[in-house]
Amino acid sequence: MLRLAASFMAVLLVMNQDLTAAKVRRVQVESIAIDATLIKNGETSAAVDWPADAFTIVVEPSPVDGKSVEELLAARHIVPDVEAIDIVYRLNPSVNSLADLDNVSTMRLPRIATEGPTLSKLLAADHAATLTVDRELKQQFVARVDDLGRVVDRYAHSEKAQPSERASRDAVAADVALIQDRLSKIAGRVRRRHGRPMTPEVITQLTGDAQIASTILADAVNSGSPINDDRRDKLLKIAGDVQVKSGTFSETAAGEAPARWPEVDVSVRTFKGAAETSSLKVYYVPEALQSDQTFFRRFDRLTSPTIQSLPEADYCFWAVAGTSTSRVTDIQCSEVRTNRRAEIHLVIFEKARK
């Protein structure tokens, strides 16, 4: 395990590198696209070139035998960081925590497989693979957070962009400071491949938080007009969303494999008057991102009911019929949290019933 710990020093650099084709190989493992890089354990240098040998990542049912997930992954020539742990969670949807495997006898685990003599020799000696999922999404998130930091600095030096009334100015400053602080800390953990594995939906929502906050502040600076009440409300909602997600990030004990990102089964029922009706498509969006249609998402199945697992946030829900994009129901907004049941009732408009 000491050799594995030393290898993490090299892993820290992998997420931020401009990796060439010789250093990264994309492998499709079932429905998961994985970028694999090769490092030498104990080295602090960047990723090394893959040899010409062909390899793949196979998934096998493997006995746990009292070992930790870190030990199991290392034995399969994979660096056991948060990215690899994310893959293990995706391959084992019934496992909620890899920190305690006492009641788990078998798991599906990835393994680097090759018949190439050069790569086989490297893996048997002192090399291992780092695996990354959702690389482009994570890079986009980090870039948007960096953009936000630059815009916040411009806003802080623009008197005209800030509300003239002291209480409003202080409230906006507090929300902006919280948004930047929490997002910067999460981005830092993504760069270091540390913390809790985020689902693609969580990454996308946090990217949206950074993007919309940047747009609000940049518009105020560029126009020389103070942020109005509507945009202050948007910043408040973004701050709330970021705070909820950063709280989940902090719920990781030192030295333990992080738990799966928590999700809530949200049930949506649609009604025509008092009668439940079916065959409608349900859409949702975090309240903080409601102003941007690119963040609208659809439930996988039609009503009613239809159930989707969602990360914690404050969401708005509505339904549409057929191929139309126009909603036929009211919009219901609700907090979605792991400590309470989430059931949404949507009622079809009177005109849409005819």
N, C-alpha and C positions, 0 to 999 in steps of 0.2 A: 504493500500500500504506500510505502514511502516513495517508491519510484513513480507511482501514479500522481502523488501530490506534486512532485517536482514537475511533472509534465504539464500541469495547469498553467505554469508560467508562460509556456508557449501558446497555450490555447487562448489566453487573453487577447492575443494579437489577431487571431484568425477572423473575427467578425468584421474588423475594420479594414482588412487588407483588400487591395485591388487585385484579386487573385486571377492569375492567368489560367489558361486551359490546362497547362501542365501541372498546376497545383490543386485544381479542384475538378472533381468528377461528379456529375449529377447522376444519381441512380434512382430509379423508380422502384419503390418497395410497396407493393399493393397500391393503395391510393395516395401514398406519401412520396413526395419528391424530396430527395435528400441530397445535399451537397456534402461530399466527403473530401477532407483534406488529410494529408499525411504529416505527422510530426515525429520528431525523435524525442523520446522520454528524457526529461532532464535538461533539454536545450531551451534557451530563452530566445532563439532565433525564430524567424517566420516559418511558415509551412514549407516543406520540401517538395520537390517534384515527385510525382508518382513515377515508378518505373513503367516500362512498356507493357508489363504483364497485365493481362485482363483480370478483373475481379468483379465480384458482385456482392450484394448484401442479402444474405438469406435470412429467413425468419423461421425459427424452430421452437417447438414446445420443449422447454428445458426445466428439469427439476431444480427447485430452489436449494434444497439440502442445507438449510440453515445459513446460507450465505446472504450477504447484503447485495443490493442491486449494483453497487459500485464494483464489488468483487465479480459478480456475474458478467457485467459488461467488460471489465478489464480482461477477463479470461477469453473474451471473444474479440480481442484486439480493438476495442472501442474505448475512447476516453470517456469516463463516466461523469460528464458535466450535465448541466441542466438541459442542454439540447438533446443529449442521448436519453435522458430521463423522460423528456417530453415524448420521444418516439416510443419508449416502453409503455407510457400511459396510452398512447393511441393504439398500440397493438393489444392492449389489455384493458378494454373499457370497463370491466367490472372491478378493477383494482383502483381504489381511491387514494391510497397512501402507500408509497414504496419505502417509507421509513420503518414500517413494522410488517415483516413478511412471515410472522410466526404461523399465521393461519392460511398461508398461500403455499401450496405444494408444487405447482407448476406454473410457469409463465411463458408466453411467446416472446422470444428475445432475438434481436438482430445479431448477426455475426458476419465479419468480413471473411469471404471465402475466395480462395484463389488456388490455382494449380501452377501459377507462374513461379519459377525457382527464385527469382530475385526478390519479389514481394514476399514470398513465403519466408525467406531468410531474414528479411528486415523485420517482419512481424514477430518471428520467433525470437529475435534478439532484443531490439530496443525501440521499435517503432509501433505506433498505434494510429488509428483514424479518429479524427474529430468529425462528428456528424452535425449538420445544421439543417433545420427545417424553416420554411417561410423566410428565407434569407432576404428576398426583395422587399417583402412587407416590413421586416425589421429595419432594413436600411432606410426605407422611406420614412418610417416612424422617427428614427434617430435624426434624419435630415430635417424633418418638420420641427422637431424640438430645437435643433440648432438654429433654424430660421426664427423660431419664436424668441429665443434668447437675444438675437440681434434686434428684433422689432421692439422687444421690451426695453432695451437700452435706449432706442430712439424715442420711445414714448416717454420714458422718464425724463428726458431732456427737452421735451416739447410742452411748454406751458399751455399753448393754445389747444392742444389735444385733450387736456385734462379738464374735468368738470370744474366750474368756478366755485361752486358751493363746497365748503370744506368737508362736510360729512360724506357727500357723494364722491369727492375726490379720494378721501381716505378709504371708502368702501371699495372703489375700483382698484386702488393700489393694493389692498389686502387680497382681493380675488386674484389679481394678476400675479402677485408674489407667490400665492399658494399654487396656482397653475404651473408657473415656471419651476418652482422648487420641486414639486412632486414629479412632474414630467421629466425634469432633468435627472432626478434620482433613478427613475425607472429606466430612462435611456442609458444611464451609466451602468446599470445592472445588465441590460441587454448587451452592451459593448463588452462587458466582462464575462458574459455567459454565466450569470449568477442569479440567484433568486428563484422565483416560481415560474414554471413554464406557462406561457401565455397562449391561449387559443388564437387562431387567425382573427376571430371576431373581436377579441379584446384588443389585439394590436391595431386593427382597423378603427375601432372606436377611439382609442387613445390618439391615433394619428389625426382623426377628425377633430378631436378636442384641440390639439396643437394648431391645426390648420385654421380652424374658424377663429380661435383666439388671436392668431397672428393677423388674420384678415381684418378683424375689428380694430385692432390697435394700429395697423398700418394705414387703414382708411382714415382714422382720426388724425394721425400724424401728417399724412399726405394732403388732406383737405384743410388742415388747420382748424378743424371744428371739433369741439369737445364731444365725447361719447354721450349719446342720448340715453334716455331711460330704457328703450327697447334693447339696445346693445349692452347696457349694464346688466339687464336681466339675463341676456345670453351668457355673459361672462360669469354671472353667479351660478347658472346651471352647469356650465363647463367646470367651474371650480368644484361643485358638488360631485360631478361624475368622476373627476380626477381623484378626489378625496376617497370616494368609495373604492376605486380600483387600487389606489396606493395602499389602502388599508389591507386589502387582500395580499398585496405583495409583501407586506411586513410580517405576515403570519407564517413565517418560516423559521423553525428552530435551527440554531447554529449547529453544524456538524451532521444534520440529518438530511436525507433525501427530501426535497420539497414535495408537498402534497399536490394533487391534481387541482387545477383552477376550478373553483366551485361554480356550479351552474344550477339553475332553477328550472323545473319543468313548468312552463307557462301554458295553461289551458285556455283556449279562446272558444266561446260559443256564440253563434249568431242567431238572431231572432227576427222573425217577421211578426210584429205585434207580440203576443204572448207565446206564439208557437216557435219552437226551434226549427231553423232551416239550414239546409246544407249546400254544398258545392260552391262556396265562396272562397276566394283567395284572401288570406290575412297578411297584411303588411305591418311592419313595425320599424321604429327608429328611436334611438335614444333621444330624450327631450332636448338634450344639449346640442344635438346635431340636426334638429328638425328643419333648420333653414336650408339644408343642402340635400337635394334629392339623391345624390350619389351614395348617401348612407342609408337609404331606404332598403330594407330587406324583406323577403317573403318567407312565410312558414312553408315547410316542405310539403305539407298535405293540406287538402281542402277541408273546410268545416263540414259538419259540426258534431262533436268538438274536434279541434286540431291542437296538437301539443308540440311545443318546441322547447328545447333546452337552451336557455340564454344565460349569459353572465350577468351579475348584478349590475343594475343601472335603473334610472327612471326612464321608462319607455312610453311611447304613444303607439296605439294600435288602431287599425281600421281595416275595412274589407272592401274588395271590389268584386265585380261579377264578370265572368267570361273573359274576353280579351281586352276589355276596357281597362283604362288606367284610372278612371274616375271612381272615387269611393261611393259606395251605396249605403254606408253606415255612418253613424256618429264616430268621433274620435275619442277613445278612452285612454287617458294617461294614468300610469300607476307606477309606484315603486315596486321593483322586483328584487326581493331579498331572500336569502337562504333560510331565514328564520320564520317565514310565513308562507302560507299557501298563495299561489298566484293564479286566479281565475278571472278572466275578462269576459264581460258580456257586451256584445255589439248589437245595436238595434238598427234594422234597415229603415232608411228614410221613408216617409209616407208616400212620396212620389215614386220611389223605386219599387214599392210593393205592387204597383198596378201593372 
